[in-house]
Amino acid sequence: MNIKFILFLIGLIALLAFQAKIVMPVVKDIASSDFFMDDSGDEQNRLSVTSLMTNAAHSQCNTYISNELLPDHALSFSKQPLNLFSLGNFQYLVNADLEITPENTASFTRRYACRIKYDEGDDKSGLSDPENWSISGISGLDNL
């Protein structure tokens, strides 16, 4: 019984040493390399910015809301969103107000957030085509 326990301890110590000295340095080297970085040329910006891409993202979010989410409501979109954030890699976050007028009731305003991605990368020729955009999610327009 003592021999099995000693062999178990030796095996455990060898496994821990192998992980600490061999496996973890390799994992750290891979994680710190550029292997997982997606350098698309579109940098993130923590400040709200207005650019050709963010304006197109705002427009496409509005198109999606009016055509897919609320096609039976009269909608009035704000001309300028509250915030437009570039998340990098052609992903954008749009925060804006929307005035909704349902049939036979008073209008009300909702604030929404839309996360959207431009799928064509640097090719800006398709900014107005909704097929070139992917909506990741919209919040603030639930229960309508």
C-alpha positions in Angstrom: 0.0 0.0 0.0 2.9 2.4 0.7 4.4 1.8 -2.7 1.2 2.7 -4.5 0.8 5.9 -2.5 4.4 6.9 -3.1 4.0 6.2 -6.9 0.8 8.2 -6.9 2.6 11.2 -5.2 5.5 10.9 -7.6 3.1 10.8 -10.6 1.1 13.8 -9.3 4.3 15.8 -8.7 5.6 14.9 -12.2 2.2 15.9 -13.8 2.2 19.3 -12.0 5.8 20.0 -12.9 5.1 19.1 -16.5 2.1 21.4 -16.6 3.9 24.3 -14.9 7.2 24.0 -16.8 6.1 22.9 -20.3 2.4 23.4 -20.9 1.7 26.8 -19.3 4.7 28.6 -21.0 3.5 27.3 -24.4 -0.1 28.5 -23.6 1.1 31.9 -22.5 3.3 32.3 -25.6 0.3 31.5 -27.8 -2.1 33.7 -25.9 0.3 36.7 -26.0 1.1 36.3 -29.7 -0.9 37.8 -32.6 -2.4 34.5 -33.4 -5.8 35.3 -32.0 -5.9 39.0 -33.1 -8.1 39.9 -36.0 -6.5 43.0 -37.5 -9.1 44.2 -39.9 -7.9 47.8 -39.9 -11.1 49.0 -38.2 -10.1 50.2 -34.8 -12.5 50.4 -31.8 -13.3 53.8 -30.4 -14.5 54.2 -26.8 -15.9 57.6 -27.6 -19.1 58.2 -29.6 -18.0 59.0 -33.1 -19.8 60.0 -36.3 -18.3 58.6 -39.5 -19.5 57.2 -42.8 -19.6 53.7 -41.2 -21.4 54.6 -38.0 -24.0 56.6 -39.9 -24.5 53.7 -42.2 -24.9 51.4 -39.2 -27.5 53.8 -37.7 -29.4 53.8 -41.0 -29.3 50.0 -41.3 -30.6 49.5 -37.7 -33.5 51.9 -38.5 -34.2 49.9 -41.7 -34.2 46.6 -39.8 -36.5 48.0 -37.1 -39.0 49.4 -39.5 -39.0 46.4 -41.9 -38.6 43.4 -39.5 -39.4 44.4 -35.9 -42.2 46.9 -36.1 -43.7 46.8 -39.7 -47.2 47.5 -38.4 -46.4 50.7 -36.5 -45.8 54.3 -37.6 -42.3 55.1 -36.7 -40.3 58.3 -36.5 -36.6 57.9 -36.1 -34.3 60.5 -34.6 -32.1 62.2 -37.2 -29.0 61.9 -35.0 -28.5 59.0 -32.6 -27.6 59.6 -29.0 -24.4 57.5 -29.3 -22.5 55.7 -32.1 -19.7 53.5 -31.0 -17.2 51.7 -33.2 -16.4 48.4 -31.5 -13.7 47.4 -34.0 -13.6 44.8 -36.7 -16.5 46.6 -38.4 -18.9 46.2 -35.5 -20.9 49.1 -34.2 -23.3 50.0 -31.4 -26.0 52.5 -32.1 -28.1 54.1 -29.3 -31.0 56.2 -30.4 -34.6 57.3 -29.7 -37.6 56.1 -31.6 -41.1 57.6 -31.6 -43.7 54.8 -32.0 -47.3 55.5 -33.0 -49.5 52.4 -32.7 -52.9 52.3 -34.3 -55.6 54.1 -32.2 -53.3 55.0 -29.3 -51.0 57.9 -28.4 -47.4 57.9 -29.5 -44.5 57.2 -27.2 -40.8 57.3 -27.3 -38.4 54.4 -26.8 -34.7 54.3 -26.6 -33.0 51.4 -28.2 -29.5 50.0 -28.6 -28.6 48.1 -31.8 -25.4 46.0 -32.2 -24.6 45.6 -35.9 -21.7 44.3 -38.0 -20.7 45.2 -41.6 -19.9 41.9 -43.3 -18.0 43.3 -46.3 -14.9 44.7 -44.4 -13.1 47.5 -46.2 -15.4 47.4 -49.3 -17.6 50.5 -48.6 -19.6 50.1 -51.9 -22.3 48.1 -50.3 -23.0 50.2 -47.2 -26.6 50.8 -48.3 -27.4 47.2 -48.9 -29.1 45.5 -45.9 -27.8 42.1 -47.0 -24.2 43.3 -46.1 -25.1 43.9 -42.5 -25.7 41.5 -39.6 -27.8 42.5 -36.6 -26.4 40.9 -33.4 -29.1 42.2 -31.2 -31.5 45.0 -30.4 -32.6 46.0 -26.9 -35.2 48.5 -25.7 -38.0 47.5 -28.0 -39.2 44.5 -26.1 -42.9 44.0 -25.3 -44.3 46.1 -28.1 
